[in-house]
Amino acid sequence: MGVVPLEAFAILTARIFLKLIFAVFCILVVAVLAADYIASRFVEENYIQNMTADLGDKARMVAITLRRLPDPPQQELLTEMGKALGGRLTLVDRTGRVIADSEAKPESMANHSDRPEIIQALQGQLGSAIRSSSTLGTPFLYVAIPMEDRVLRLAVPVARVRSGVDGVRRQMLAAVAIGFIPAILLTALIARYVSARLGKIIEYAGKLAEGHFDRRIPSPGDDELGILARKLNETGEKLQRTVEQLQREHVELEKLERIRKDFVINVSHELRTPLASIQGYTETLLDGALHDPQNNVRFLSIIRQNAERLARLTADLMTLSRIELKTQKFQFAAYYVNSLITETLDSLRPMAEKKQIRLEFQPAPAHTEVFCDSEAVHQILSNLIDNAIKYTPEGGRITVAATPLNHPKDFVEISVADTGIGIPEEDLPRLFERFYRVDKARSRELGGTGLGLAIVKHLAKAMGGDVGVSSQLQHGSRFWFTLPVQDLGLSEHTSVQAQLTVS
């Protein structure tokens, strides 16, 4: 924003506060002006009505007095009576001729037959009008009453009316001003509260725009601003979850890309060695060694071994590919775990006996069942036992055990322990990665593809289990995997977890 965040927030809040105060002040001023205009009109009309009625009463009192005086009344008497009433008295006959006036000579005055108040009074009504006097040239309020065959008119200057109205207006404005001050103070408090909340909301929106999706507006409240704040908080939460998901996906993609590159490199390397050997020995045979009785059979045997190695590598790659692409078909069912292990041991026992290795079995309690795919379990056990036979010296021992677990429940652990050479501790975490070998030269010499343990991990996890290993150099190794006792609801077209693709 160009300034320290606290200063920016203070400036933003102050600007909103001033705008709110100015807006409310303008509204109050307009409201006061409108009220003053409407009230002034009302007060003026009401004041004139009251004053007209009052002047009418005074004129009637004067009329009673004039009836007892000589006709026409003396000029001096009318003048005194007019001063006493605070106005001007005029006596007019039915023709409109002025008979007497308290402030002017009758003969100098024009005929009043066309005056509105005179016309109304001649019709027997209380007449009134406001206009400028043709004699004095100033505006007057005229009130006329009928008096037998004459009309008596009482007039007061409009300035007197205006002064009365202005007095009422001043009192009203004073009252409004007294109410205006607390209104401004209350407005200031409300504006301060609203501006602070709006400032926080605007500041938070700015943080969202800058990518700070982990921020939140505290205590949003239940009013409209609170609803807006909650919606912004929800937006921030959704954006944060989306960004975190994208970051996780980005990490996974980077990880998968590294795995893909390593996989291509490893496959290329694994294929290159047997292919180079096959090509070399084939060219040697074609160049004449085919007719060499001392070497031709040995060369052909090496070619066959490398071809078999390529076949095993291709088969293992196809197995991994089917699992990861979710095309591996499983046939889950309940099996007695002891029967599954016994069948696999029987198939591998001749290989162990050839190296004078003793195969032992520690069975689970009778009738212990596991829910799995029997072919997948056979492949897992075959890989683990085959590795144990390869890396256990003659006269050694391999023990296969099945153990029901207490935690987590409803699982059976199957382990393969040997008395072989063991595995260095630093190699254990990566042992189930594809193409990872502890002793690369010896692994290739023994015909391993480097994919056996990766297949073990993938198959075990695809059936809802797990894998692990513990080992100590010169004291042998122990590999284990778990199988569920009950149906976990896995699809027979395996739904492989994301971790299966991680080497």
C-alpha positions in Angstrom: 0.0 0.0 0.0 3.0 2.3 0.2 2.8 2.9 4.0 3.1 0.9 7.1 -0.1 -1.3 7.4 -1.1 0.3 10.8 -0.8 3.8 9.4 -2.7 2.7 6.2 -5.5 1.3 8.4 -5.6 4.6 10.5 -5.7 6.7 7.3 -8.4 4.5 5.7 -10.5 4.6 8.9 -10.2 8.4 9.2 -11.2 8.9 5.6 -14.3 6.7 6.0 -15.1 8.5 9.3 -14.9 11.9 7.8 -17.0 10.9 4.8 -19.7 9.5 7.0 -19.7 12.6 9.2 -19.8 14.9 6.2 -22.7 12.9 4.6 -24.7 12.8 7.8 -24.0 16.6 8.4 -25.2 17.4 4.9 -28.3 15.2 5.4 -29.0 17.0 8.7 -28.5 20.4 7.2 -30.9 19.6 4.3 -33.4 18.2 6.8 -33.2 21.3 9.0 -33.6 23.6 6.0 -36.6 21.6 4.7 -38.1 21.6 8.2 -37.5 25.3 8.5 -39.2 26.0 5.2 -42.2 23.8 5.9 -42.5 25.0 9.5 -42.1 28.6 8.5 -45.0 28.3 6.0 -47.1 26.6 8.6 -46.3 29.0 11.4 -46.9 32.0 9.1 -50.2 30.7 7.9 -51.2 29.8 11.5 -50.0 33.1 12.9 -51.9 35.1 10.2 -55.1 33.1 10.9 -54.8 33.8 14.6 -53.9 37.4 14.1 -56.8 37.8 11.7 -59.2 36.4 14.2 -57.7 38.6 16.9 -58.0 41.8 14.7 -61.6 40.8 13.9 -62.4 40.7 17.6 -60.7 44.0 18.2 -62.6 45.5 15.2 -66.0 44.3 16.7 -65.1 46.0 20.0 -64.3 49.2 18.2 -67.6 48.9 16.2 -69.6 48.7 19.5 -67.9 51.9 20.7 -68.4 53.8 17.4 -72.1 53.1 17.4 -72.4 55.2 20.6 -70.3 58.1 19.1 -71.5 60.9 16.8 -71.5 60.0 13.1 -69.0 60.4 11.6 -66.5 59.9 14.4 -63.9 62.6 15.0 -60.4 62.2 13.3 -58.6 62.6 16.6 -60.7 59.8 18.3 -60.0 57.3 15.5 -56.3 58.2 15.6 -56.1 57.5 19.4 -58.1 54.3 19.0 -55.8 53.1 16.2 -52.7 53.8 18.3 -54.3 51.9 21.2 -54.9 48.9 19.0 -51.5 49.2 17.3 -53.1 49.5 13.9 -55.0 51.7 11.4 -58.8 52.2 11.5 -60.8 52.9 8.4 -64.6 53.4 8.1 -66.1 52.8 4.6 -69.7 53.1 3.4 -71.4 50.6 1.2 -70.3 52.5 -1.9 -66.7 52.1 -1.0 -66.2 55.8 0.0 -64.0 56.3 3.0 -65.9 58.1 5.7 -63.1 58.3 8.3 -59.5 57.1 8.7 -57.1 57.2 11.7 -54.1 58.1 9.7 -55.3 60.0 6.6 -57.9 62.5 5.4 -60.9 60.7 4.0 -61.3 63.0 1.0 -57.7 62.2 -0.1 -58.3 58.5 -0.2 -59.5 56.5 -3.2 -62.7 54.5 -3.3 -62.3 51.1 -1.6 -65.2 49.3 -3.2 -62.7 47.0 -5.1 -60.7 46.0 -2.0 -61.1 42.2 -1.3 -61.6 42.6 2.4 -64.3 45.3 1.8 -66.2 43.2 -0.7 -66.2 40.2 1.8 -67.3 42.4 4.7 -70.2 44.0 2.6 -71.3 40.4 2.0 -71.6 39.9 5.8 -68.4 38.0 6.3 -65.1 38.7 8.0 -62.9 40.0 5.3 -59.0 39.8 5.2 -56.2 40.5 2.8 -52.5 41.2 2.7 -51.2 43.8 0.3 -49.4 47.2 0.1 -51.2 50.3 1.1 -51.8 52.7 -1.8 -51.7 55.6 0.7 -48.7 54.7 2.8 -46.9 52.4 0.4 -46.1 49.6 2.9 -47.6 46.1 3.2 -50.5 45.6 5.6 -52.7 42.9 7.0 -56.3 44.1 6.5 -59.2 42.8 8.5 -62.8 44.2 7.8 -66.1 43.5 9.5 -69.7 44.5 8.5 -71.1 47.3 10.6 -74.8 47.9 9.7 -74.6 49.8 6.4 -70.9 50.3 6.7 -67.6 48.5 6.9 -65.0 48.9 9.7 -61.5 47.9 8.7 -58.5 47.4 11.0 -55.0 47.2 9.4 -51.6 46.3 11.0 -48.2 46.4 9.2 -47.0 43.1 7.8 -43.7 43.8 9.5 -45.4 43.1 12.7 -46.7 39.8 11.4 -43.2 39.0 10.1 -41.6 39.8 13.5 -44.0 37.4 15.2 -43.3 34.6 12.7 -39.5 35.2 12.9 -39.8 35.0 16.7 -41.4 31.6 16.4 -38.8 30.5 13.9 -35.9 31.6 16.1 -37.4 29.6 19.0 -37.8 26.6 16.7 -34.3 26.9 15.3 -32.9 27.2 18.8 -34.6 24.0 19.7 -33.3 22.3 16.6 -29.8 23.5 17.3 -29.9 22.1 20.8 -31.0 18.7 19.3 -28.4 19.1 16.5 -25.4 18.9 18.8 -26.2 15.5 20.4 -27.3 14.2 17.0 -23.8 15.1 15.6 -22.1 13.5 18.6 -24.2 10.3 18.3 -23.4 10.3 14.6 -19.7 10.7 15.3 -19.8 7.7 17.6 -21.8 5.6 15.0 -19.5 6.8 12.2 -16.4 5.9 14.2 -17.8 2.4 14.9 -18.9 1.8 11.3 -15.7 3.3 9.8 -13.6 1.1 12.0 -15.5 -2.0 10.9 -15.5 -0.9 7.2 -11.8 -0.2 7.5 -11.2 -3.7 8.7 -13.3 -5.2 6.0 -11.6 -3.2 3.3 -8.2 -4.0 4.8 -9.1 -7.7 4.8 -10.2 -7.5 1.2 -6.8 -6.0 0.3 -5.1 -8.8 2.1 -7.1 -11.3 0.1 -6.1 -9.5 -3.1 -2.5 -9.7 -2.0 -2.8 -13.5 -1.5 -3.0 -13.6 2.3 -5.8 -16.2 2.4 -5.0 -17.3 6.0 -6.2 -14.0 7.5 -9.6 -13.7 9.1 -11.9 -10.9 10.4 -12.4 -11.4 14.1 -15.9 -11.2 15.6 -17.8 -10.2 12.5 -21.2 -9.7 14.3 -24.7 -10.4 13.1 -25.6 -7.1 11.3 -25.2 -6.4 7.6 -21.5 -5.6 8.0 -21.1 -8.8 10.0 -22.7 -10.8 7.2 -20.4 -9.2 4.7 -17.4 -10.0 7.0 -18.5 -13.6 7.3 -18.9 -14.0 3.6 -15.4 -12.6 3.1 -14.1 -15.0 5.8 -15.8 -17.8 3.9 -14.2 -16.6 0.7 -10.8 -16.5 2.3 -11.3 -20.0 3.7 -12.3 -21.4 0.3 -9.4 -19.6 -1.4 -7.0 -20.9 1.2 -8.3 -24.5 0.7 -8.0 -24.1 -3.0 -4.5 -22.7 -2.9 -3.4 -25.4 -0.5 -4.9 -28.1 -2.7 -3.2 -26.6 -5.7 0.1 -26.5 -3.8 -0.3 -30.1 -2.8 -1.1 -31.1 -6.4 1.9 -29.1 -7.5 4.1 -30.9 -5.1 2.6 -34.2 -6.2 3.2 -33.3 -9.8 6.8 -32.4 -9.2 7.2 -35.6 -7.2 5.6 -37.7 -10.0 7.7 -35.9 -12.6 10.9 -36.8 -10.6 9.7 -40.3 -10.3 8.9 -40.5 -14.0 12.4 -39.2 -14.9 14.1 -41.6 -12.4 11.9 -44.4 -13.7 12.9 -43.7 -17.3 16.5 -43.5 -16.4 16.4 -46.7 -14.3 14.5 -48.6 -16.9 16.8 -47.5 -19.6 19.8 -48.5 -17.5 18.3 -51.9 -16.5 17.4 -52.7 -20.2 20.7 -51.5 -21.5 22.9 -53.9 -19.6 21.2 -57.2 -20.7 20.6 -55.9 -24.2 24.3 -54.9 -24.5 25.3 -58.3 -23.3 22.9 -60.1 -25.7 24.1 -57.9 -28.6 27.8 -58.4 -27.8 27.6 -62.2 -27.4 25.4 -62.5 -30.5 27.8 -60.5 -32.6 30.7 -62.7 -31.2 28.8 -65.8 -32.2 28.0 -64.5 -35.7 31.7 -63.5 -36.1 32.7 -67.2 -35.8 32.4 -68.2 -32.2 29.3 -70.1 -33.1 31.6 -72.9 -34.3 33.9 -72.7 -31.3 32.9 -75.8 -29.2 34.7 -74.4 -26.1 32.7 -71.1 -25.9 29.5 -71.3 -28.1 27.4 -73.0 -25.5 28.6 -70.7 -22.7 27.9 -67.6 -24.9 24.4 -69.0 -25.7 23.8 -69.6 -22.0 24.7 -66.0 -21.2 22.3 -64.8 -23.9 19.5 -66.9 -22.5 20.2 -65.6 -19.0 20.0 -62.0 -20.1 16.9 -62.8 -22.2 15.2 -64.3 -19.1 16.3 -61.2 -17.1 14.6 -59.0 -19.7 11.5 -61.1 -19.5 11.4 -60.9 -15.7 12.0 -57.1 -15.9 9.2 -56.7 -18.5 6.8 -58.8 -16.4 7.5 -56.8 -13.2 7.1 -53.5 -15.1 3.8 -54.7 -16.5 2.6 -55.7 -13.0 3.5 -52.3 -11.6 1.9 -50.5 -14.5 -1.4 -52.4 -14.1 -1.5 -51.6 -10.4 -0.8 -47.9 -10.9 -3.1 -47.5 -13.8 -5.9 -49.2 -11.9 -6.2 -52.0 -14.4 -5.0 -54.8 -12.2 -7.9 -57.0 -11.5 -8.2 -58.5 -8.0 -10.6 -61.3 -6.9 -11.1 -60.6 -3.2 -12.4 -63.4 -1.0 -11.9 -64.8 2.5 -9.1 -67.4 2.8 -7.5 -69.3 5.7 -4.1 -67.6 6.1 -2.2 -70.7 7.0 -3.3 -72.5 3.8 -2.2 -69.5 1.7 1.3 -69.5 3.3 1.7 -73.3 3.2 1.0 -73.4 -0.6 3.6 -70.8 -1.3 6.2 -72.5 1.0 5.6 -75.8 -0.8 6.3 -74.2 -4.1 9.6 -72.6 -2.9 10.9 -75.3 -0.6 13.0 -77.1 -3.4 14.8 -73.9 -4.0 15.6 -73.5 -0.3 16.7 -77.1 0.0 19.0 -76.7 -2.9 21.0 -74.2 -0.7 20.5 -76.3 2.4 18.3 -73.5 3.9 15.7 -74.6 6.5 12.2 -73.2 5.9 10.1 -72.9 9.0 6.5 -71.8 9.5 4.9 -70.4 12.6 1.1 -70.6 11.8 -1.6 -68.4 13.1 -4.4 -69.8 15.2 -6.5 -72.4 13.3 -9.2 -71.0 11.1 -7.7 -67.5 11.0 -9.0 -65.8 7.9 -7.8 -62.9 5.8 -9.8 -61.1 3.1 -7.5 -60.7 0.1 -6.6 -61.8 -3.5 -4.8 -65.2 -3.2 -2.7 -64.6 -6.3 -1.4 -61.3 -5.0 -0.6 -62.8 -1.6 1.3 -65.6 -3.4 3.3 -63.1 -5.4 4.1 -61.1 -2.3 5.3 -64.1 -0.3 7.2 -65.5 -3.3 9.1 -62.2 -3.7 10.0 -62.0 0.0 10.9 -65.7 0.4 12.9 -65.6 -2.9 14.9 -62.6 -1.7 15.5 -64.3 1.7 16.8 -67.4 -0.1 19.1 -65.3 -2.3 20.7 -63.4 0.5 20.8 -66.2 3.2 24.0 -68.3 3.1 23.9 -72.1 3.0 22.8 -73.7 6.2 20.7 -70.7 7.2 17.1 -70.5 8.3 14.0 -68.6 7.0 11.0 -68.3 9.3 7.6 -67.4 7.9 5.0 -66.4 10.6 1.4 -65.3 10.7 0.3 -63.3 13.7 -3.2 -61.7 14.4 -2.7 -58.0 15.5 -4.2 -56.3 18.4 -3.5 -52.8 17.0 -4.8 -52.1 14.5 -7.4 -54.8 15.0 -8.9 -56.9 12.2 -5.5 -57.4 10.6 -3.0 -60.3 10.3 0.7 -59.7 10.0 2.7 -62.1 7.8 6.5 -61.9 8.2 9.5 -63.4 6.5 12.6 -63.5 8.7 16.0 -64.8 7.6 19.5 -65.3 9.1 21.2 -63.6 6.1 23.7 -60.8 5.7 21.3 -58.1 6.8 20.8 -54.6 5.4 22.5 -51.3 6.5 20.2 -49.1 8.5 20.6 -46.1 6.1 19.2 -48.2 3.3 16.0 -49.3 5.0 13.9 -46.2 4.3 14.4 -46.6 0.5 14.2 -50.4 0.3 10.8 -50.5 -1.3 11.6 -47.9 -4.0 11.7 -49.1 -7.6 15.2 -50.2 -8.8 16.8 -49.4 -5.4 19.5 -52.0 -4.5 21.7 -52.2 -1.5 24.4 -54.1 -3.4 23.8 -53.4 -7.1 26.4 -55.7 -8.4 25.3 -58.6 -6.3 21.6 -58.0 -7.1 22.2 -58.2 -10.8 24.4 -61.2 -10.3 21.6 -63.0 -8.5 19.1 -62.0 -11.3 17.1 -59.4 -9.4 15.2 -56.8 -11.4 15.1 -54.2 -8.5 11.2 -54.2 -8.7 10.3 -57.0 -6.4 9.9 -55.1 -3.2 8.2 -52.2 -5.0 5.6 -54.8 -6.2 5.3 -56.2 -2.7 4.5 -52.7 -1.3 2.0 -51.9 -4.1 0.1 -55.2 -3.9 -0.1 -55.0 -0.1 -1.4 -51.5 -0.1 -3.8 -52.3 -2.9 -5.4 -54.9 -0.6 -5.7 -52.5 2.3 -2.6 -53.5 4.1 0.9 -52.2 4.8 4.5 -53.3 4.6 7.7 -52.8 6.6 11.2 -54.1 7.3 13.7 -54.3 10.1 17.2 -55.6 9.8 20.7 -55.7 11.4 23.9 -56.4 9.6 25.1 -60.0 9.9 22.0 -60.9 11.9 19.5 -61.2 9.2 16.3 -59.2 8.1 12.6 -59.4 8.8 10.1 -58.2 6.2 6.4 -58.1 7.0 3.1 -57.1 5.4 -0.5 -57.0 6.8 -3.8 -58.2 5.4 -7.3 -57.3 6.6 -9.5 -59.9 8.2 -12.7 -58.4 6.9 -13.9 -56.8 3.6 -12.7 -53.2 3.5 -15.0 -52.4 0.5 -12.1 -52.1 -1.9 -12.8 -52.3 -5.6 -11.7 -55.4 -7.4 -10.3 -53.1 -10.0 -7.9 -51.8 -7.4 -8.3 -48.2 -6.2 -4.7 -47.6 -5.5 -3.9 -44.8 -3.0 -1.9 -41.8 -4.2 1.1 -43.1 -2.1 1.4 -46.1 -4.3 3.0 -44.1 -7.0 5.6 -42.7 -4.7 8.8 -44.8 -4.9 
